[in-house]
Amino acid sequence: MNCYLMYDVGGTSIKAGLLTEQGNLFKDQISSFDSKAKGSKSEILHNFVHIANELLLQTESCSPKILGVGMAFPGPFDYERGISYMTGIDKYDAIYGCQIREELTSLLRQSSIGHVFQTPLPFVFLNDIEAFAIGECNYGKASMYQRVMYLCIGTGAGSAFTIGKQIAKKESEQVPENGWIYNYPFKESILDDYVSVRGLRKITEEYFTSPPDGLALSQMAHGAHPLALAVFQSFGETVCLGMKPFLEHFQPNAFVLGGQISKSFSFFGKELTEYCKEKNITILLSEDTSQRILQGLYKQITGISLES
């Protein structure tokens, strides 16, 4: 069996899976692993090898051959060369400046599973939200739309834009530079500080003396807790206000939300839904953000020649 090894690298956990040559998830399975993001360089890189080994244990009866490796990382990151520049954010500091492609290839070849990796071994690195967008516009509901904006609310406001099935990054395409909205001025600082987990947390602290975490807040909202509902309503107003300039300028046909917080959209999405309805923009909620990220990596890597 020929397949591709794909990683969705997050600060807390790494979601990973094997995709067949046809782009299907092996056994329809995505596995989750501790990221080891605060570990040493050796611990972080060996964790990637450990993950590969764990995934390949599922395929022993299939005589697998790994045709390539895809890795989705948050920024700052040099995606062309595969070098992380994350620093001072309490995750992956130890691999700052590391040539991940070269060092990980060497470790994989030296490991007990080294024989399953093709030579030469293609790698692709993508921004995690860009990979998400590529996956959604090729395999998700967004494939039906010409112009799409994507938002993943997590540690920050991750964004991307597509025209057709191509990522749009240029201001001439009516999108912010690189397709990134996180650093745009908003209220007292930048958008990232408000349309994010910490933005939701800040609002929660205004309503609760002992603020619940995001999961507990969602559970409380499901139970119709008035303060939890008020928090989400306030957060939704903030999200809508923050998105309006980009939606008005880009004029998408669809707006896709991904990430864990999007699962609470029914509690915070009223104002954004009303606005998008006025502008004839269809709102889509991603069924599985990590699966779309892995599929986006697959789509990207299958267009790379072996000599690259």
N, C-alpha and C positions, 0 to 999 in steps of 0.2 A: 504494500500500500504506500503510495506517494502522498505526502502531506506537507503542510506548512505549520511552523511553530509560531504562535502569536501571543504577545504579552500586552495587556493593558496595565501599564505601570502607574499605580497610584501611591499616594503618600502613606496610607495606612495598609492597604492591601493591593495585591497584584492579581488580576483576573487573567487567566490564561487558558488556551485551548489549542487543539489541532484542527486545522481545516483541510479537507481533502482537495484534490486537484479540481474538483467541481465546485469548490467553495462552500461545502457543507461542513458543519461542525461534526467531528467524529463523536459518535454516540450522542449527539445533540447535547454535549456537555461542556460547560465552562466551569473551571475549578478556581477556587479562591485560596490565596496564600498570604501569609504575613509578608509585608514588604521588606522588612529589615532595614527600613529607610534611615534609621538612626545609627546603623552599624558601621563598621569599618569598610573600606573599599573591598577588601577580600571577602567579608561577610556578604556584602551586597551582590557582588559578582557571582560568588559561589551559590547564592540563593537562586539566581537565575538558572544555574546548572541543575540545582536540586529540583526546581520546578519542572524543567525539561525532563528530568529523570522520572519524576512522579507521573507526568502525562504519558510518557512512553511505556510505563508499566502497564497501562491500559491496552496497549496495542501489540503486546508480545506475540500473540498468535497470528498477527497480520504481516510480520516481517517489514516494519515500516522503513521508509526512506524519507528523510527531511530535505525538502527541496529549497527551503529558505526560511529566514527568521524575520518576523516583523515585530517592532516595538513601538508602542504609543506612549509618549512621555509628556507631562506638562512642561511648560517653559519656565525659565529661559533655557533654550537648548538649541544647538546647532544640528538641525535635522539632516543636512546634507552630509556632514562628516560623522554624525553620531557621537556628539560630545555634549555632556550635560554642563550647564552653567548655573545650576541651582545652588544658591549659597545663602546662609543666614536665615533660612526659613524652616530649620529644624527637620529637614528631610533631604537625603541624598547628598549632603555636604561632602561626604568622603569620596564621591566619584566626580567631584568638580574637575573639569578639564580632562577627564579620562577618555581615551579612545575606545569606546565601548565595543565597537565592531571587532577591532583587532584583539582586544583582551578577552572578550567573551568567546570569540571563535577559537582562540588558543585553549581556553579552559574546557570548552566543549569537546575539542579534539582529543584532549588528554584524559577525558573522563571515560568511565566504563561504557558510555553510550556514544563515544566518538565515531564509531563505525557507521552509524545511521545517518550521518550528515554528509550531504553532497559536497563534492569539491569541484569548482569553487563554491562557496556558500554565500548566496546573495542575502543581504540585509536591507531592510527598509526601516527608517525612523520617521514618525509623523507626530505632529502635535495631536494630543488625544482628542481634542474637539474637532480638528480637521479630519481625523480618521473616522470619528463619529458621523460627520457630515457626509463623507464619501460613502460610508456604509448605508446611511439612511437614504441618500438619493439614488443608490443603485439597488438596494434590497428592501427598503422600507416603504412606507406610505408616501414619502416625499418624492418617490420616483415618478409620480403622476404630475408633478408640478415643475414649471420652468424656472421660476425664481424663488429661492427658499432661504430664509434666515434660520439659524440654529442657535439655541441657548441651552447651556448646561449650567445649572446653578449648583455650585459646590463650595469649595474653599474660595472660589472667586466666580466671576461672571465669564465663563468660557463661551466663546462665540465663533461662528463661521458663517459663510454665505456661499451658495452655489447658484450658478447660472447654467441651465442645462444640467449636465452631470459633472461640471468642472468647478473647482474651488475658485471663488472670486476674492482677490486680495488687493486690487488696485483701486485707488480713489476714483480713477476714471470709470470704474465699474459701479460707481455709486455706493461703495462700501468704505468703511474706515481702513486705514493702512493695515495690511496683513489680515484684515477681517476681524481685528481685535477691538472690542469695545471696553475692556476692563479698565483701561487707564483714562477714560474720558471724564472730564470734570463733571461732578454731580453733587449737588447740595454742598456740604462743607468740605468734601475731599474729592474722591473719584468713585466711579460706579462700583468698582470691586468691593468697596467697603459697605455697600448697601444691598446690592443684589448678590447675596452670598450667604453662606451658613452664619458667618459672624454678623451680617446685617440682620438676619432673622433673630439671632441671639440678642442683639442689642434691643430690638423691639420687645422681645420676650421679657427682658430685664425691666422694661418700663411698666409692664403689667403684673409681673409676679415678684414677690419678695424672695421666693426660692425658685428661680427659673428652671423649668424642666428642659431636658435636651430635646432635640428635634423629633426623635422617635416618640418620646412621651407626649410631646406637644401634639403630634399628629393623632395619637391614640385618644388624647383628651378631646380633640376636635371631633373625632368620630363619635365620641360620647356626648357631643353638643355642649361641651364646657364653654360657657360664655366668654371667659377671658382668652381661652385658646382660639376661639373663633375670631375674637377681636384682634388678636396678634396677627393671624393669617390675613385678615381683611386689610390691616395696616400695611403688612408686607406686600400684599397684592397691589395696593395703591402705589407703593414705591416701585415695584417691578414694572408696572404699566407706565409710570412716569419716566422711568429710565429707558424703556424700550421705544417709546414714541418717536424720538428723533431719528432713530435708525430705520424703523419701519416706514416712516414718512419719506425718508430720503431714498431708500432702496426699493420701496414699493414691491414687496414680495407677493407671490400668490399664496404662499404657505409659511407658517412659523412653527418650527419644531422645538419642543422642550424635552430635554433629557436629564438624567441624573436623579438622585434619590429624592430631592425636594419636589421634583415634578409630580411625584406620586400623590402629593397633597394639593394638586392643582385645583381640585374641586372646592377647596377651602380658600384659596387666594386668587383664583383666576377670573373672578366675576368681571372686574373692571377691564382687564386685558381682553377678555372674550367680547365684551360689548364694543370696545374700541376696534378690534379686528373685524367684527361683523360689519361695522360702519364702513371700513376700508376694503371690504371684500377679501379679507385674508383668512385662510383656513388655518385653524390651530390644530396641530397634531402632537400627541404625546407618544414618545418613543416607547415601544414595547419592552425593549431590553437594550439599555445603553451600551453595556459591555459587549454584547453580541454584535451590535452595529460597529463598534470600534474594531473588533477583530475582523469583521467582514471588510471594513474599509482598508485595513492593512493588507488583507488578501488581494483586494482589487488593485492596490498600488503595487504590490510585489510581483504580481503575475504579469505586469507590464515592464518589468526590469529584465534586461538581458543578463546572461550569466557572466559576461565579461565585465560588468559594471562593478 
